[in-house]
Amino acid sequence: MVNPTIFEISSPGRTGVTFPEPDVPAASLPETLLRDNLPLPELSEVDVIRHFTRLSQLNHSVDTGYYPLGSCTMKYNPKINEETSRLPGFAYLHPLQPIETVQGALGLLYETQEWLKEISGFDAMSLQPAAGAHGELTGVLIMRAYHRSRGDTKRVKMLIPDSAHGTNPASSAMIGLKVVQIPSDARGNIDLDALKAECDDTLAGLMITNPNTLGLFDENLTEICDTVHKAGGLVYGDGANLNAIIRLFIIPPCNSWRKL
Ligand SMILES: Cc1ncc(COP(=O)(O)O)c(C=O)c1O
């Protein structure tokens, strides 16, 4: 069934909310803010609610069906997390609100950062990236800055396993790196021979997700990281699936996964 757009169900003159007569003198708006034409749909409140509720029911969601993808299932947020993020103390914060009124939220961010440092084994952590792909972009920019800081300007090649999420090659391509896809072997691991063949002095690094987007732990992670490091490259660990490796692996400062 094709659902009409909200403009198609609009009726001229219909409104969702009727304001009471003002009890203060009316003031006119500045001329520059006035316009002759404002093409917005005109509907009652209940028409709008019904329209968007109908559309929302067309979405496949974890509440109504199975998610067959490995990584997105693992990072699915439990309902309690969604409830928590909706607490008024978080949901109604304003970015420009006085600093003394947001100490609770800042304290929570600081603690999260300290926990992530402990979990990941890194010395420092940034909570600035707003999503997975944004974090990837931050990571590949750091990798590029590292090579440039050493005057190593020919390192422009980023290796990405064919099991990777599409945002990995997109993030690397966005900053002008050359993306080379590494095939998986019959067990779903990164093909080691194909990886070694690409590890030369133009290597910027490897982006790896563990477990990968198929939901598989790569059996050769230590060897993979060592191979890339020996060639002068860096390894980016995609955090999308971090919850699945907590308590199984640590990533010590040398940036190689180690099984606990
Ligand atoms: C393995 C992996 N990496 C990166 C991303 C990108 O994350 P985001 O959607 O938060 O930008 C996803 C998203 O599904 C993912 O599954």
Ligand as a Chemical Component Dictionary entry (heavy atoms), coordinates in Angstrom:
data_LIG
# 
_chem_comp.id                   LIG 
_chem_comp.type                 NON-POLYMER 
_chem_comp.pdbx_formal_charge   0 
_chem_comp.three_letter_code    LIG 
# 
loop_
_chem_comp_atom.comp_id 
_chem_comp_atom.atom_id 
_chem_comp_atom.alt_atom_id 
_chem_comp_atom.type_symbol 
_chem_comp_atom.charge 
_chem_comp_atom.model_Cartn_x 
_chem_comp_atom.model_Cartn_y 
_chem_comp_atom.model_Cartn_z 
_chem_comp_atom.pdbx_ordinal 
LIG C1 C1 C 0 31.274 -2.495 12.423 1  
LIG C2 C2 C 0 30.687 -1.112 12.274 2  
LIG N1 N1 N 0 31.510 -0.067 12.161 3  
LIG C3 C3 C 0 31.029 1.195  12.048 4  
LIG C4 C4 C 0 29.686 1.453  12.030 5  
LIG C5 C5 C 0 29.213 2.863  11.895 6  
LIG O1 O1 O 0 28.640 3.279  13.080 7  
LIG P1 P1 P 0 27.549 4.450  13.115 8  
LIG O2 O2 O 0 26.322 3.899  12.454 9  
LIG O3 O3 O 0 27.362 4.706  14.603 10 
LIG O4 O4 O 0 28.152 5.639  12.400 11 
LIG C6 C6 C 0 28.785 0.397  12.128 12 
LIG C7 C7 C 0 27.331 0.698  12.079 13 
LIG O5 O5 O 0 26.469 -0.082 12.016 14 
LIG C8 C8 C 0 29.297 -0.921 12.264 15 
LIG O6 O6 O 0 28.467 -1.983 12.379 16 
# 
loop_
_chem_comp_bond.comp_id 
_chem_comp_bond.atom_id_1 
_chem_comp_bond.atom_id_2 
_chem_comp_bond.value_order 
_chem_comp_bond.pdbx_ordinal 
LIG C1 C2 SING 1  
LIG C2 N1 SING 2  
LIG C2 C8 DOUB 3  
LIG N1 C3 DOUB 4  
LIG C3 C4 SING 5  
LIG C4 C5 SING 6  
LIG C4 C6 DOUB 7  
LIG C5 O1 SING 8  
LIG O1 P1 SING 9  
LIG P1 O2 DOUB 10 
LIG P1 O3 SING 11 
LIG P1 O4 SING 12 
LIG C6 C7 SING 13 
LIG C6 C8 SING 14 
LIG C7 O5 DOUB 15 
LIG C8 O6 SING 16 
# 
